[in-house]
Every structure is written in structure tokens, then in C-alpha cells.
Amino acid sequence: MKVSIITVSYNSGKTIRDTIESVLAQTYSDIEYIIVDGASRDNTMSIVQEYSTSIAKVVSEPDKGIYDAMNKGIALATGDVIGILNSDDFYESDQSIEWVVAAFNANPQSSLVFGDIVFVSPDNLQRVTRLYAAAHFKAWKLRFGWMPPHPGTFVKAAAYRAVGDYSLLYKISADYEMFVRLLLIKRLAYTHLDKVLVRMRSGGVSTAGFKSSLRLNKEIVQACRRNGIYTNLLMILSKIPFKLLEFLKPTGSKR
């Protein structure tokens, strides 16, 4: 099973080295690594070039945002399975991809495998601030704003071809809308892998305060309605007390 890993970046010079090295350190051998950069103005591309012999494909050009870059990467990918690792995230273990491939092999009916992720402090990558677990996720919970952790999700290339590109109508929630199409519209099978796969620096656009959270939830409602799935803002906001519990749960890695 060939695994394509896509990293999208823009002015990521402070973090992308950790991302690249976590991919190159993977024990699984059949990995195609693709970097899609949005014409960074800092030293991102000079860092990428240091690893050019180990990266299958590199694109650096203006784009229409993060989801446009993801679409470019998926179009370039030749793997059986595709994972997206953003330029401020990195794999929790050198065996993360080994675990994912084993889960696909054990569950051949599944089009998606997703594991858990942890958020860490940007100033101290060892300090876990939140566990984002998906053990209790069910597809119907998408109507209430729940989704698997996108950085910890791997999707068969055939499934992406079946549902189409990430929508550019959403600034924050196109990954959520993609899950709606994959799991509620196409009803594709999925498997939860009970391991932490990714460490994610806190402070990204989807976790950056009240205004961002409000936009996120409004986009989630729009994403459901555009796909013929009923929900409303009150249903989406009902998840907030449960989300707060993620900050209180034990946050040890599942290796």
C-alpha cells in the first residue's frame, strides 16, 4: 500500500522542518511525500530544498488558500491512501504510518482510517494542552458539529475521487464539509485507530478565539444545509460543553 502524505505551507519557516523530519523518520517505506507551498515569502522553501532528494514532489506558487493547496496535492498524489499533515504539525511516532497501514489492511472495507491527535503549546512541544480523541465518533454526530481530527485522518484515493475536491466556499470548515460528503452522503466505511498519530501546535485558524469559533460553527451549518443535511446553530453549539472536557482528559500518548 502506497501512502501519499501532503504538506501544505505558507510562510512556515519556523515550523516546517519538524513536519518534514517527522515524515522522513517514518518506519513505513512506501511513502510519497508532496509539499504544496503558497509562494512563501520567508525561508520556507530554502528549508524544503534541504530535503529535496527525499521529497517526491514540490510545488510553490500562489493559491486560493489552504484548501486549494490541499486539492493541488491530492491531484498530484499517486498513492492508494492520502494523508494531509499541515506545516505546523508533526507525527507523534515514527510508526504512525505503519499503524495506519495496518489498520487499513485489517479493515479492507474502510475508506477512511483516523486516529487521535494532541494539541501542544507552540513554546513547549512536550506540553500537551488538549487531547482530541475520536473513539466515540459516529457519522450521525456530524449534524451536531462533531468530526474526526482532520490531521489524523487518512483517506483512500478512490474515496477522494468519488466525492471531489475540498470546497473553496469555506475558510475554516472545508475539512468538515468533506467529512459530510464522505460519511453522510457517500456513507463510506471508516475505522478508528486508538492511537495518537499527530501533534498539532495550538493557535491555528480554526482554534484562534471566539470570532474564529463563531465563523467555524456558522460554516458547519452552511456545509450541512448545502449537502441536504438538516442541522441548526443550536444543535452545533450543543457540543461546546463536551469539547471543554477535552482540556481535562488525560493527555498521555497512545503508543
Secondary structure as GFF3:
##gff-version 3
##sequence-region A 1 255
A	DSSP	beta_strand	3	9	.	.	.	ID=ss1
A	DSSP	alpha_helix	16	24	.	.	.	ID=ss2
A	DSSP	beta_strand	31	37	.	.	.	ID=ss3
A	DSSP	alpha_helix	44	50	.	.	.	ID=ss4
A	DSSP	three_ten_helix	52	54	.	.	.	ID=ss5
A	DSSP	beta_strand	57	60	.	.	.	ID=ss6
A	DSSP	alpha_helix	66	76	.	.	.	ID=ss7
A	DSSP	beta_strand	81	84	.	.	.	ID=ss8
A	DSSP	beta_strand	89	91	.	.	.	ID=ss9
A	DSSP	alpha_helix	96	106	.	.	.	ID=ss10
A	DSSP	beta_strand	112	121	.	.	.	ID=ss11
A	DSSP	beta_strand	124	132	.	.	.	ID=ss12
A	DSSP	three_ten_helix	139	144	.	.	.	ID=ss13
A	DSSP	three_ten_helix	150	152	.	.	.	ID=ss14
A	DSSP	beta_strand	153	156	.	.	.	ID=ss15
A	DSSP	alpha_helix	157	163	.	.	.	ID=ss16
A	DSSP	alpha_helix	174	179	.	.	.	ID=ss17
A	DSSP	pi_helix	180	185	.	.	.	ID=ss18
A	DSSP	beta_strand	190	201	.	.	.	ID=ss19
A	DSSP	three_ten_helix	205	207	.	.	.	ID=ss20
A	DSSP	alpha_helix	210	226	.	.	.	ID=ss21
A	DSSP	alpha_helix	233	237	.	.	.	ID=ss22
A	DSSP	alpha_helix	240	245	.	.	.	ID=ss23
###
